[in-house]
Structure formats: C-alpha cells, structure tokens
Amino acid sequence: MFSAKWEDRFMELAKHIASWSKDPSSKVGAVIVDMDRHIVGTGYNGFPKGVEDYPERYANRELKYKFVVHAEKNAILNAVKSVKGCTIFCTFAPCASCAGVIIQAGIKRVVTPAPPKEFAERWKADLEAMEAMFAEANIDLELIG
C-alpha cells in the first residue's frame, strides 16, 4: 500500500513509541496511518490514565494483565479522527481481543513483525484466533521480517 520507505518509517515510529511503555518486560507500540500517510493515532501498552503504574504492579503479572491497556487499543482511543480504512503498524502481533477492536474500529490493514518462535508457541491459541478473525473480516494482515 505504501512504499517500503514509508512502511519502514511507520514501523520505526511504532518501535520508538513502544519505548515509552513503563512495562519492563513487554514494550509494545502502535501507529495508525490513513491512506494519505497521515498519522491518525499512536499508542503504547500501559495502565489507564489515573491508575498508579509503579514497578511493583508491573512485577505482578496477574495484576498487570488485568490493568494494562494494549498499544493497539490506546492508538484507537487516542486517534484524532476516524480510523476507518486505515493501516495500523504494531510492534507485536495483536492479541485476539485487540483484533476484535481493530475490526470494530474499521481498520483495514495490520502490519506487524512475524512473531518469534517462542512468542508464537506461548500465544498460539490467541494468534490463531486473531488470524481467523482478520481473515473472516477481510482485514489484510501483513507479517514482516
């Protein structure tokens, strides 16, 4: 859809935005771009606004998983205009829950690195659900790298 140069720029920006996350184990970033290459929204994984995000909470995985808002959802929530028809660049493959939100928001294309083997094995069921939903909803999933 975009030239390789622009695709690389948007993925590098998503990686930079991921660095803003306070999560010490998983830093994820997302950038939503419209057809004119304008950035519509950005997000990284973190606790909701107003919720204390001190290190002890991130160290408690069970609590962290309940509190964290994923980068893809934050990018959609932070969007300055409709994301309908846009592309989202994610530093990690979206989970099934985020896939549903991406579909509902009207995003038509997802660009993300192919999951590393260990990640793919650990999250196999979730990744399969994400891929199935994207396929049924005619969302273009591009695994890069």
C-alpha positions as CSV (number, residue, x, y, z in Angstrom):
1,M,0.0,0.0,0.0
2,F,2.8,2.4,1.0
3,S,6.3,2.4,-0.4
4,A,8.8,0.3,1.6
5,K,10.5,3.5,2.8
6,W,7.2,4.7,4.4
7,E,6.4,1.3,5.8
8,D,9.8,1.2,7.5
9,R,9.3,4.8,8.8
10,F,6.0,3.9,10.4
11,M,7.3,0.7,11.9
12,E,10.3,2.5,13.3
13,L,8.0,5.1,14.8
14,A,5.9,2.3,16.4
15,K,9.1,0.9,17.9
16,H,10.0,4.3,19.3
17,I,6.6,4.8,20.8
18,A,6.9,1.3,22.4
19,S,9.9,2.6,24.3
20,W,7.5,5.0,26.2
21,S,5.9,2.0,28.0
22,K,6.8,1.5,31.6
23,D,6.3,-2.3,31.4
24,P,9.7,-3.7,32.0
25,S,9.0,-7.0,30.1
26,S,6.8,-6.1,27.2
27,K,7.1,-2.8,25.4
28,V,4.6,-2.6,22.5
29,G,3.8,0.3,20.2
30,A,1.2,1.0,17.6
31,V,0.8,3.7,14.9
32,I,-2.4,4.2,12.9
33,V,-2.0,5.8,9.4
34,D,-4.5,6.9,6.9
35,M,-4.3,6.5,3.1
36,D,-2.5,9.9,2.8
37,R,0.3,8.7,5.1
38,H,-1.0,11.0,7.9
39,I,-0.6,9.6,11.4
40,V,-4.1,9.3,13.0
41,G,-3.2,7.8,16.3
42,T,-0.4,6.3,18.4
43,G,-0.3,4.2,21.5
44,Y,1.8,2.0,23.7
45,N,0.9,-0.6,26.4
46,G,0.4,0.8,29.8
47,F,-2.1,1.3,32.7
48,P,-5.2,3.6,32.1
49,K,-4.9,7.3,32.9
50,G,-5.1,8.0,36.6
51,V,-4.1,4.4,37.6
52,E,-0.9,4.2,39.5
53,D,1.8,2.4,37.5
54,Y,4.5,1.8,39.9
55,P,7.0,-1.1,39.3
56,E,5.5,-3.5,41.9
57,R,2.3,-3.6,39.9
58,Y,4.2,-4.4,36.7
59,A,6.1,-7.1,38.6
60,N,2.8,-8.8,39.5
61,R,1.9,-10.5,36.1
62,E,-1.6,-11.4,37.1
63,L,-2.4,-7.9,38.1
64,K,-0.5,-6.4,35.2
65,Y,-2.5,-8.4,32.6
66,K,-5.7,-7.1,34.2
67,F,-4.6,-3.4,34.3
68,V,-2.7,-2.9,31.0
69,V,-4.4,-1.3,28.1
70,H,-2.7,-2.6,24.9
71,A,-1.0,-0.4,22.4
72,E,-3.5,-1.1,19.6
73,K,-6.4,-0.1,21.8
74,N,-4.6,3.0,23.1
75,A,-3.8,4.1,19.5
76,I,-7.5,3.7,18.5
77,L,-8.6,5.6,21.7
78,N,-6.0,8.4,21.0
79,A,-7.0,8.8,17.4
80,V,-7.7,12.3,16.3
81,K,-10.2,11.3,13.6
82,S,-11.9,8.1,12.4
83,V,-9.6,5.2,11.8
84,K,-11.9,3.6,9.3
85,G,-9.9,2.3,6.3
86,C,-6.6,3.0,8.0
87,T,-3.5,0.8,8.5
88,I,-2.1,0.0,11.9
89,F,1.6,-0.7,12.4
90,C,2.2,-2.8,15.6
91,T,5.5,-3.9,17.1
92,F,3.9,-7.2,18.2
93,A,1.1,-9.2,16.7
94,P,-2.3,-8.1,18.1
95,C,-4.0,-10.4,20.7
96,A,-7.5,-11.7,19.9
97,S,-9.1,-9.0,22.0
98,C,-7.3,-6.2,20.2
99,A,-8.1,-7.9,16.8
100,G,-11.8,-7.5,17.6
101,V,-11.3,-3.8,18.5
102,I,-9.3,-3.3,15.3
103,I,-12.1,-4.8,13.2
104,Q,-14.8,-2.9,15.0
105,A,-12.9,0.4,14.5
106,G,-12.8,-0.2,10.7
107,I,-9.1,-0.6,10.3
108,K,-8.4,-2.5,7.1
109,R,-4.8,-3.4,7.3
110,V,-2.5,-4.6,10.0
111,V,1.3,-4.6,9.6
112,T,3.4,-6.4,12.3
113,P,6.5,-8.4,12.6
114,A,6.1,-12.2,12.3
115,P,6.1,-13.5,15.9
116,P,9.3,-15.1,17.1
117,K,9.0,-18.9,17.7
118,E,8.9,-18.7,21.5
119,F,6.2,-16.0,21.4
120,A,4.2,-17.9,18.8
121,E,4.3,-21.1,20.8
122,R,3.3,-19.3,24.1
123,W,0.4,-17.4,22.5
124,K,-0.6,-19.9,19.8
125,A,-4.3,-20.0,20.5
126,D,-4.6,-16.3,20.7
127,L,-2.7,-15.7,17.5
128,E,-4.8,-18.3,15.7
129,A,-8.0,-16.6,16.9
130,M,-6.6,-13.2,15.7
131,E,-5.7,-14.6,12.3
132,A,-9.1,-16.3,11.9
133,M,-11.0,-13.1,12.8
134,F,-8.9,-11.0,10.5
135,A,-9.5,-13.5,7.6
136,E,-13.3,-13.6,8.2
137,A,-13.5,-9.8,8.4
138,N,-11.3,-9.3,5.3
139,I,-8.5,-7.5,7.2
140,D,-5.2,-7.5,5.4
141,L,-2.6,-8.9,7.8
142,E,1.0,-8.5,6.7
143,L,3.6,-10.3,8.7
144,I,7.0,-8.7,8.1
145,G,10.6,-9.6,8.8
